[in-house]
Amino acid sequence: MNWRFWGRPRCIARIEINGIINGATRKRVLSALKMVKTRKFPALLLRIDSPGGTVGDSQEIYSALCALQSQTRIVASFGNISASGGVYIGMGAPHIMANPGTVTGSIGVILRGNNLEELLKKIGVSFKVVKSGPYKDILAFDRELSPEEQGILQQLIDVSYQQFVSTVATARHLTVEQVREFADGRIFTGEQAQALGVVDRLGTEEDARRWAAELAGLDPEQAPVRTLSGKPRSPLARLSGNSLPWEYAGIPLWLYSP
């Protein structure tokens, strides 16, 4: 099949974002987005089915999508669930479609640590810590947070949350006050998201594909789709599934927790 015309593909690029958004996801998606840019695809269908993930990785994918907007028409299709970091990435698409029953929202930030102090006491384990500053072992799992540490972490969360709210407000042409009204961590359906202005239309991935074709001036009936996988996942990543490894403990997450 000849899918090029005057050196530019006549098909729609498609990128999937599935599961937890982490470093492996970022590398794969950024690699695929670079291919979209290099090969000058006229349209991109971004299929998101993710409960969220790490803040930095989500922001980097979002930034890459924003940089691509001047060259490529981008439509995001929210699948079964597109929440937290999935929403943030979706903000990089000027056009968003969701199923009526898609679970989305959960706009907020969470940081979770573990306190095993009582358990360690019962089994007779203690730690001797030498540190360069009073907060170097913040969120240590063998003791409770101090009030000062609680304040530091809350400030960090508040700043990340404000970044999230501002991004949604800018991308969806809403005021910060409007976004704050529903950006309290709650989840909502695709139908509710449309009413709030988070998504534009309701429909399936196929509807999103046709929309992308129309925006790019392609024939919705005939424009083929080419899925770009980016770099393949490592065997270790495939074995580990979608769970977040231990090194993410204590890192701010844009994550929907059912």
Residue pairs with C-beta under 8 A, 6 or more apart in sequence:
1 224
3 9
3 10
3 11
3 224
3 226
4 10
7 40
8 40
8 41
8 42
9 39
9 40
9 41
9 42
9 226
10 42
10 218
10 223
11 41
11 218
11 223
11 224
11 225
11 226
12 41
12 42
12 43
12 44
12 45
12 209
12 212
12 213
12 216
12 218
12 223
12 224
12 225
12 226
13 32
13 35
13 36
13 39
13 41
13 43
13 44
13 45
13 72
13 225
13 226
13 228
14 44
14 45
14 46
14 47
14 209
14 225
14 226
14 227
14 228
15 29
15 32
15 33
15 36
15 44
15 45
15 46
15 47
15 227
15 228
15 230
16 47
16 49
16 227
16 229
17 25
17 29
17 46
17 47
17 48
17 49
17 50
17 61
17 86
17 89
18 49
18 50
18 242
19 25
19 49
19 50
19 51
19 241
19 242
20 50
20 51
20 52
20 53
20 242
20 243
20 244
20 255
21 50
21 52
21 53
21 54
21 57
21 58
21 61
21 85
21 86
21 89
21 254
22 53
22 54
22 57
22 244
22 248
23 54
23 57
24 233
24 234
24 237
25 53
25 57
25 61
26 57
26 60
26 61
27 230
27 231
28 229
28 230
28 231
28 232
28 233
29 61
29 64
29 230
30 60
30 61
30 64
30 230
31 230
31 231
32 228
32 229
32 230
33 61
33 64
33 65
33 68
35 228
35 230
36 44
36 68
36 72
36 228
37 68
37 71
37 72
40 71
40 72
41 72
41 226
42 72
42 73
42 216
42 217
42 218
43 72
43 73
43 74
43 75
43 212
43 213
43 215
43 216
43 218
43 223
44 68
44 72
44 73
44 74
44 75
44 212
45 75
45 77
45 205
45 208
45 209
45 212
45 225
46 65
46 74
46 75
46 76
46 77
46 89
46 90
46 92
46 93
47 76
47 77
47 79
47 205
47 208
48 76
48 77
48 78
48 79
48 82
48 86
48 89
48 90
49 78
49 79
49 80
49 81
49 82
49 86
50 81
50 82
50 83
50 85
50 86
50 89
51 81
51 83
51 84
51 85
51 86
51 106
51 255
51 256
51 257
51 258
52 58
52 83
52 84
52 85
52 86
52 87
52 88
52 106
52 253
52 254
52 255
52 256
53 84
53 85
53 244
53 253
53 254
53 255
54 85
54 248
54 251
54 252
54 253
54 254
55 85
55 109
55 160
55 251
55 252
55 253
55 254
57 85
58 85
58 88
58 89
58 254
59 88
59 163
61 89
61 92
62 88
62 89
62 91
62 92
62 167
63 92
64 92
65 74
65 89
65 92
65 93
66 92
68 74
69 92
69 94
72 216
73 95
73 212
73 215
73 216
74 92
74 93
74 94
74 95
74 212
75 93
75 95
75 96
75 97
75 208
75 209
75 211
75 212
75 215
76 89
76 90
76 92
76 93
76 95
76 96
76 97
76 208
77 97
77 98
77 204
77 205
77 208
77 209
78 86
78 90
78 96
78 97
78 98
78 99
78 102
78 104
78 190
78 193
78 199
79 99
79 102
79 205
80 99
80 102
80 103
81 102
81 103
81 104
81 256
82 90
82 98
82 102
82 103
82 104
83 103
83 104
83 105
83 106
83 187
83 256
84 106
84 107
84 108
84 253
84 254
84 255
84 256
85 253
85 254
85 255
86 104
86 256
87 104
87 105
87 106
87 107
87 168
87 198
87 254
88 164
88 167
88 168
88 254
90 96
91 167
91 168
91 170
91 171
91 172
92 171
94 171
95 200
95 201
95 211
95 212
95 215
96 198
96 199
96 200
96 201
97 199
97 200
97 201
97 202
97 203
97 207
97 208
97 211
98 104
98 190
98 193
98 194
98 199
98 201
98 202
98 203
99 190
99 202
99 203
99 204
100 189
100 190
100 191
100 202
101 189
101 190
101 191
102 189
102 190
102 193
103 187
103 188
103 189
103 256
104 187
104 188
104 189
104 190
104 193
104 198
104 199
105 182
105 186
105 187
105 188
105 192
105 193
105 198
106 185
106 186
106 187
106 255
106 256
107 164
107 165
107 168
107 179
107 182
107 183
107 184
107 185
108 161
108 164
108 183
108 184
108 185
108 254
109 157
109 160
109 161
109 164
109 252
109 253
109 254
110 157
110 252
110 253
110 255
110 257
111 139
111 153
111 156
111 157
111 250
111 251
111 252
111 253
112 249
112 250
112 253
113 139
113 141
113 145
113 249
113 250
114 141
114 249
115 141
115 143
115 144
116 141
116 142
117 141
117 142
117 143
117 144
120 126
120 142
126 142
127 140
127 142
129 137
129 140
131 137
134 148
135 148
135 149
135 152
138 145
138 149
138 152
138 153
138 250
139 145
139 149
139 153
139 249
139 250
145 153
156 252
157 252
160 252
161 183
164 183
164 254
165 176
165 179
165 180
165 183
166 176
168 174
168 179
168 183
168 198
169 175
169 176
169 178
169 179
172 179
172 197
172 198
173 197
174 197
178 197
182 188
182 196
182 198
187 256
188 196
190 199
190 202
191 202
193 199
194 200
194 201
194 202
201 207
201 211
203 211
209 220
209 223
209 225
210 220
213 219
213 220
213 223
214 220
216 223
244 253
